[in-house]
Amino acid sequence: MNIKFVLKIISRLILIISVFLLIPLGISFYYKEENALRAIIITILISLFTFIFISLLFRNVKENALSTRDGFLFVTFSWIIISLIGALPFYLSGAMPSFVDAYFETISGFTTTGASVLTNIEAMEKSLLFWRALTHWLGGMGIVVLSVALLPLLGIGGLQLLKAEAPGPTVDKITPRIKETAKLLWYIYAGITLTETILLMAGGMNLFDSLTHTFATVATGGFSPKNTSVAHYNSAYIDIVMTVFMVMAGVNFNLHFRFLTGRTKQLLRDSEFKAYLFIFAAATVLVAFNLYGKSYKTLFDSFRFAGFQVASILTTTGFATADYEIWPYFSQMILFFLMFIGGCSGSTGGGVKVIRIVSLLKQGLNEMKYLLHPRGVFTLRISGIPVKKDVIYAISGFFFLYIFMLLLTTFVVATSNNDVFTSFTTALATLGNIGPGFGLVGPTDNYSIYPAYVKAFLCFSMLVGRLELYTVLILFTRRFWKN
């Protein structure tokens, strides 16, 4: 394990972050936001100093291919350190006097969770709001994937990094070279971003609001510059556009590539994609008809609000156009159930992922077949392809660890004297990178109610959930640190 080499690469990520900070720097200069301007400048200087110091300190370190262990270490540490740098503008500007709050907000952005401690979002300076949204966009596809695309030195060991960072049980390479794969994914990501921004502007949003909401949508993050989230605009057009793009963001980005290259038949054969669309459609219909005549007078409004909220929760985006806690209990129960699912593997969404749910369900059915036919041979197939036993074992292990982390986080939150339901949905919303939950962390509330130690643990929970559990938890095993 080459820790020095890992730190050297992380320093280059810090340099990349300092480059992106030039955008909010320009915004703060344009709006004459002195506190933000000063804070961003100091943050950039700290980033540059850190980069230069580490580069000089480890200038003689040989740049070899990263091992699997190096990849896990790099991915986890990069998210932690980048979030530390990203929190400085919020803290140094005085917008968040508590560094724990600033770090919570930042790691929530980079992990695309969307959980916030802000009680008055619109009071924050525009440059800081833009940086807050930009953390979503950067974290959405992954700073690690970005580094693979931009840093030639990672061309050899890039596959190990993508395996550690990519959200899902497997990584499907689009091209033979991992660096080219990362570039293609980012081209698709940027193309979707540009398209949604234009469509939102056509619906009456200004450029600033369009960009910030688009960043949060394509990254399935949920940070909005408005106190009442997307409900602020009260526009059916905006709701529909964002619903479509949330659903798109929850799809495996490799499928976007196949669609753009004319291989549409592969979409129709993809088991996860079909299950994902079925879950979205079924949940939307059930919620819409449950809302019709109770919460909304017209069927159109029922489908509009149901579709938006189902997409927001299923894809773990976390936007809100209504307070779903005053909806009928049946609708609330469906949304609560969706919190356990998440988007597709290879998407920017969090949660357990549809592919794991489908795999475990099929394996469960196979086990019942074995009870009836002990000598039978039943092969689990996903999209017509046989799934190896070791993949099923990995998924089963993941699911157990997910439940374990969910319960552990619930216990930690409950120590702050909150009710069981609020504690559980807080754990579910952070570990699943959803953002809003139920109870005291519902769509009209935030996470400012928690003491510092709970927020710190929730930061860990968000990181574990974003990096697919194994990537982070493996660092806590004794075997990982043995030669």
C-alpha positions in Angstrom: 0.0 0.0 0.0 1.4 3.3 -1.1 -0.1 6.0 1.2 2.4 8.7 0.0 1.3 8.2 -3.6 -2.4 8.3 -2.6 -1.8 11.6 -0.8 0.0 12.9 -3.9 -3.0 12.2 -6.1 -5.4 13.7 -3.5 -3.4 16.9 -3.6 -4.2 17.1 -7.3 -7.8 16.7 -6.6 -7.5 19.6 -4.2 -6.0 21.6 -7.0 -9.0 20.7 -9.2 -11.4 21.9 -6.5 -9.5 25.2 -6.3 -10.1 25.6 -10.0 -13.8 25.1 -9.6 -13.9 27.6 -6.7 -13.0 30.3 -9.3 -16.7 30.1 -10.5 -18.2 31.1 -7.1 -15.3 33.6 -6.7 -16.5 35.3 -9.9 -20.1 35.3 -8.6 -19.1 36.9 -5.3 -17.1 39.5 -7.1 -20.0 40.3 -9.4 -22.5 40.6 -6.6 -20.0 42.4 -4.3 -20.3 39.8 -1.6 -17.3 40.8 0.5 -17.5 38.0 3.2 -17.9 35.3 0.6 -15.2 36.8 -1.7 -12.7 36.9 1.2 -13.5 33.4 2.3 -13.2 31.9 -1.2 -9.9 33.6 -1.8 -8.5 32.2 1.5 -9.8 28.7 0.6 -8.2 28.8 -2.8 -4.9 29.9 -1.3 -5.1 27.1 1.3 -5.8 24.6 -1.5 -2.9 25.8 -3.5 -0.5 25.8 -0.5 -1.6 22.2 0.3 -1.1 21.1 -3.2 2.4 22.6 -3.4 3.4 21.4 0.0 2.3 17.7 -0.7 3.8 17.8 -4.2 7.2 19.0 -2.9 7.1 16.6 0.1 6.4 13.6 -2.1 8.1 14.7 -5.3 10.4 11.7 -5.3 7.5 9.2 -4.8 7.3 6.9 -7.8 4.0 7.1 -9.6 3.0 3.5 -10.1 -0.4 1.9 -10.8 -2.7 2.0 -7.9 -3.4 -1.3 -6.2 -7.0 -2.3 -5.1 -6.1 -1.2 -1.5 -4.8 2.1 -2.7 -8.0 2.6 -4.7 -10.2 2.1 -1.6 -8.0 4.4 0.5 -7.9 7.1 -2.2 -11.6 7.1 -2.8 -12.5 7.4 0.9 -9.8 9.9 1.8 -10.5 12.0 -1.2 -14.2 12.5 -0.2 -13.2 13.3 3.4 -10.5 15.8 2.4 -12.3 17.4 -0.4 -15.3 18.0 1.9 -12.9 19.6 4.4 -11.7 22.1 1.7 -15.2 22.6 0.4 -16.5 23.5 3.9 -14.1 26.4 4.3 -16.0 29.0 2.3 -19.1 28.5 4.4 -17.1 28.6 7.7 -14.7 31.4 6.9 -17.4 33.7 5.5 -19.4 33.4 8.8 -22.4 31.9 6.9 -22.0 28.9 9.2 -20.3 29.7 12.4 -20.0 26.0 13.3 -17.4 24.1 11.3 -19.4 20.9 12.0 -22.4 22.5 10.3 -20.2 23.7 7.4 -18.7 20.2 7.0 -22.2 18.5 7.2 -23.6 20.8 4.5 -20.5 20.2 2.2 -20.3 16.4 2.6 -24.1 16.3 2.1 -23.4 18.1 -1.2 -20.5 16.0 -2.4 -22.3 12.8 -1.5 -25.5 14.1 -3.2 -27.5 13.6 0.0 -29.2 17.0 0.1 -29.6 17.0 3.9 -29.3 20.5 5.1 -28.8 22.4 8.4 -29.8 25.7 7.0 -32.9 27.3 8.4 -33.0 30.3 6.0 -31.4 29.2 2.7 -32.3 32.4 0.8 -30.4 34.5 3.3 -27.1 32.9 2.2 -25.0 34.8 -0.3 -25.5 33.8 -3.9 -21.9 32.7 -4.5 -22.1 30.3 -1.5 -25.4 29.0 -2.7 -23.8 28.3 -6.1 -20.9 26.5 -4.5 -23.3 24.5 -2.4 -25.1 23.4 -5.6 -21.8 22.8 -7.4 -20.7 20.3 -4.8 -23.7 18.2 -5.9 -22.7 18.3 -9.5 -19.1 17.4 -8.8 -20.0 14.6 -6.4 -22.8 13.3 -8.7 -20.7 11.5 -11.2 -17.8 11.4 -8.8 -14.7 13.5 -8.2 -12.8 10.2 -8.6 -14.2 9.6 -12.1 -13.3 13.2 -13.0 -9.8 12.6 -11.9 -9.5 9.5 -14.0 -10.6 11.5 -17.0 -8.2 14.4 -16.3 -5.1 12.9 -14.7 -3.1 10.7 -17.1 -1.2 9.1 -14.2 -4.4 7.3 -13.2 -4.8 5.7 -16.7 -3.4 2.4 -15.5 -5.0 2.1 -12.1 -8.2 3.8 -13.1 -10.3 0.6 -13.1 -9.6 0.0 -9.4 -10.8 3.5 -8.6 -14.0 3.2 -10.7 -14.8 -0.1 -9.0 -14.4 1.5 -5.6 -16.4 4.6 -6.4 -19.0 3.6 -9.0 -22.5 3.3 -7.4 -23.5 -0.3 -7.9 -22.4 -4.0 -7.5 -20.6 -4.1 -10.9 -18.9 -1.7 -13.3 -19.7 -2.0 -17.0 -17.0 -0.4 -19.1 -18.3 1.5 -22.1 -14.9 1.5 -23.9 -11.9 -0.7 -23.5 -9.9 2.1 -21.8 -11.2 3.2 -18.4 -10.0 6.8 -19.0 -12.1 7.0 -22.2 -15.0 5.6 -20.3 -14.8 8.3 -17.6 -14.7 11.0 -20.3 -17.7 9.6 -22.1 -19.7 9.5 -18.8 -18.8 13.1 -18.1 -19.8 14.1 -21.7 -23.2 12.5 -21.2 -23.4 14.1 -17.7 -22.6 17.6 -19.1 -25.0 17.1 -22.0 -27.9 16.3 -19.7 -27.0 19.3 -17.5 -27.0 21.7 -20.4 -30.3 20.4 -21.7 -32.2 20.6 -18.4 -30.8 24.1 -17.8 -32.1 25.4 -21.1 -35.5 23.8 -20.5 -35.8 25.3 -17.0 -34.9 28.7 -18.3 -37.7 28.2 -20.9 -40.1 27.7 -18.0 -39.3 31.1 -16.4 -36.3 30.3 -14.1 -33.4 32.7 -14.3 -29.9 31.3 -15.2 -28.8 31.1 -11.5 -31.8 29.1 -10.4 -31.8 26.9 -13.5 -28.1 26.0 -13.0 -28.4 25.3 -9.3 -31.6 23.2 -9.6 -30.1 21.4 -12.6 -26.9 20.6 -10.7 -29.0 19.1 -7.9 -31.3 17.2 -10.3 -28.7 15.4 -12.5 -26.7 14.6 -9.4 -29.9 13.4 -7.6 -28.9 15.7 -4.8 -31.8 18.0 -3.9 -30.2 21.2 -2.7 -32.4 24.1 -3.8 -31.6 27.9 -3.3 -35.1 28.4 -2.2 -36.5 27.8 1.3 -39.5 25.9 0.0 -37.5 24.0 -2.6 -39.2 23.5 -6.0 -42.6 24.4 -4.5 -41.4 28.0 -4.6 -42.2 28.2 -8.3 -45.6 26.5 -8.3 -45.2 25.6 -12.0 -46.5 22.4 -13.5 -44.0 22.8 -16.4 -41.0 23.0 -14.1 -42.3 20.1 -12.0 -42.7 17.9 -15.1 -39.3 18.8 -16.6 -37.5 18.1 -13.3 -39.5 14.8 -12.8 -38.3 13.6 -16.2 -34.7 14.5 -15.5 -34.7 13.0 -12.0 -35.9 9.7 -13.6 -33.2 10.0 -16.2 -30.5 10.7 -13.5 -31.6 7.5 -11.7 -30.8 5.4 -14.8 -27.5 3.7 -15.3 -25.4 6.1 -17.3 -24.1 3.3 -19.4 -27.6 2.9 -20.7 -27.7 6.5 -21.7 -24.6 5.8 -23.8 -26.3 2.8 -25.4 -29.4 4.9 -26.1 -27.3 7.7 -27.7 -25.5 5.1 -29.9 -28.7 3.6 -31.2 -28.6 0.4 -29.1 -32.1 0.8 -27.8 -32.8 -2.9 -27.8 -30.3 -3.3 -24.9 -32.5 -1.0 -22.8 -35.5 -3.2 -23.3 -33.5 -6.3 -22.3 -32.1 -4.7 -19.1 -33.8 -6.2 -16.1 -32.9 -3.4 -13.7 -34.1 -0.7 -16.1 -37.4 -2.4 -16.6 -37.9 -2.9 -12.9 -36.9 0.7 -12.2 -39.5 2.1 -14.6 -42.1 -0.4 -13.3 -41.5 0.7 -9.7 -41.7 4.4 -10.7 -44.9 4.0 -12.7 -46.7 1.7 -10.2 -45.8 4.0 -7.3 -46.9 7.1 -9.1 -50.3 5.6 -10.1 -51.0 4.3 -6.6 -50.1 7.6 -5.0 -51.9 9.7 -7.6 -55.2 7.9 -7.2 -54.8 8.0 -3.4 -54.3 11.8 -3.5 -57.1 12.4 -6.0 -60.1 13.9 -4.2 -58.3 14.0 -0.9 -55.3 16.2 -1.3 -55.9 17.5 -4.9 -59.1 18.2 -6.8 -57.9 17.3 -10.3 -56.4 14.1 -11.6 -53.7 16.1 -13.4 -52.5 17.7 -10.1 -52.6 14.4 -8.4 -50.3 12.8 -11.0 -48.2 16.0 -11.2 -47.4 16.0 -7.5 -47.3 12.2 -7.1 -44.9 11.7 -10.0 -42.6 14.4 -8.8 -42.4 13.1 -5.2 -42.1 9.5 -6.2 -39.2 10.4 -8.6 -37.6 12.5 -5.9 -37.6 9.8 -3.3 -36.9 6.8 -5.6 -33.9 8.4 -7.1 -32.8 9.8 -3.7 -32.9 13.4 -5.0 -34.9 14.8 -2.1 -36.7 17.8 -3.8 -40.2 18.6 -2.6 -43.1 20.4 -4.2 -45.5 19.5 -1.3 -45.4 18.5 2.4 -46.0 14.8 1.9 -46.3 14.3 5.6 -49.9 15.7 5.4 -50.8 13.3 2.5 -52.9 10.2 3.2 -51.0 7.5 5.2 -51.2 5.1 2.2 -49.2 7.6 0.1 -46.7 8.2 2.9 -46.2 4.5 3.3 -45.3 4.1 -0.4 -42.8 6.9 -0.2 -41.3 5.4 2.9 -41.0 2.0 1.1 -39.3 3.8 -1.8 -36.6 5.1 0.5 -35.3 1.5 0.8 -34.8 1.1 -3.0 -32.9 3.9 -4.6 -31.9 4.4 -8.3 -30.1 2.0 -10.7 -26.6 0.9 -10.4 -24.2 3.2 -12.3 -26.5 6.2 -11.7 -25.9 9.1 -9.4 -28.7 7.9 -7.0 -28.1 6.4 -3.6 -30.0 3.7 -1.7 -29.7 -0.1 -2.0 -30.1 0.1 -5.8 -32.8 -1.6 -7.9 -30.4 -4.3 -9.2 -29.7 -5.5 -5.7 -33.5 -5.7 -4.9 -34.2 -7.6 -8.1 -31.3 -10.0 -7.5 -32.3 -10.7 -3.9 -35.9 -11.2 -4.9 -35.0 -13.7 -7.7 -32.6 -15.5 -5.4 -35.3 -15.8 -2.8 -37.7 -17.3 -5.4 -34.9 -19.7 -6.4 -34.5 -20.8 -2.8 -38.2 -21.7 -2.7 -37.8 -23.7 -5.9 -34.9 -25.6 -4.2 -37.2 -26.5 -1.4 -39.7 -28.1 -3.8 -37.0 -29.6 -6.1 -33.8 -30.2 -4.0 -31.9 -31.7 -6.9 -32.9 -29.0 -9.4 -30.5 -26.5 -10.9 -31.9 -23.0 -10.9 -29.6 -20.3 -12.3 -30.2 -16.7 -11.4 -30.2 -14.5 -14.5 -30.2 -10.7 -14.8 -31.0 -9.4 -18.3 -30.7 -12.9 -19.6 -27.1 -13.3 -18.2 -26.3 -15.8 -15.5 -25.1 -14.2 -12.3 -22.2 -15.8 -10.5 -22.6 -17.0 -6.9 -19.9 -14.6 -5.6 -22.0 -11.7 -6.9 -25.0 -12.9 -4.9 -22.8 -13.4 -1.8 -21.5 -9.8 -2.2 -25.1 -8.4 -2.6 -26.2 -10.4 0.5 -23.3 -9.1 2.5 -24.0 -5.6 1.3 -27.6 -5.8 2.4 -26.7 -7.1 5.8 -24.2 -4.3 6.3 -26.7 -1.8 5.0 -29.2 -2.9 7.7 -26.5 -2.9 10.3 -25.4 0.6 9.5 -29.1 1.7 9.4 -29.7 0.4 12.9 -26.4 1.7 14.2 -27.1 5.2 12.9 -30.6 5.0 14.3 -29.2 4.2 17.8 -26.7 7.1 17.6 -29.5 9.6 16.5 -31.8 8.3 19.2 -29.2 9.2 21.9 -30.1 12.9 21.2 -33.5 12.2 22.7 -35.5 12.0 19.4 -38.4 9.7 18.8 -37.8 6.3 17.2 -39.5 7.2 13.9 -37.5 10.4 13.4 -34.3 8.6 14.4 -35.0 5.8 11.9 -35.9 8.0 9.0 -32.9 10.2 9.7 -30.7 7.2 9.4 -32.5 6.0 6.3 -32.3 9.4 4.6 -28.6 9.9 5.3 -27.4 6.4 4.6 -29.5 6.3 1.5 -28.4 9.8 0.4 -32.0 10.9 0.2 -32.0 14.1 2.3 -35.5 14.7 3.7 -37.2 12.0 5.7 -40.2 11.9 8.0 -40.9 13.3 11.5 -38.6 16.1 12.5 -36.5 15.8 9.4 -39.5 15.9 6.9 -39.7 18.0 3.7 -40.4 21.2 5.6 -37.7 20.7 8.3 -33.9 20.3 8.4 -31.1 18.7 10.4 -30.2 21.7 12.5 -32.0 20.1 15.5 -29.2 17.6 16.1 -26.2 18.2 18.3 -22.7 18.3 16.9 -21.8 14.7 17.6 -24.9 13.4 15.8 -24.2 15.6 12.8 -20.6 14.3 12.7 -21.8 10.7 12.7 -24.4 11.5 10.1 -21.5 12.8 7.9 -20.0 9.4 8.3 -23.3 7.7 7.4 -23.6 9.8 4.2 -20.1 8.9 3.2 -20.6 5.2 3.8 -23.9 5.3 1.8 -22.4 7.2 -1.1 -19.4 5.0 -1.4 -21.4 1.7 -1.3 -20.5 0.6 2.3 -17.6 -1.8 1.4 -15.3 1.0 0.2 -15.3 2.7 3.6 -16.0 -0.1 6.0 -13.2 -2.2 4.6 -10.8 0.4 6.0 -11.9 -0.6 9.5 -10.8 -4.2 9.1 -7.5 -5.4 10.5 -6.7 -7.4 7.4 -6.8 -4.3 5.2 -3.8 -2.7 6.9 -1.7 -5.9 7.0 0.9 -6.4 4.3 
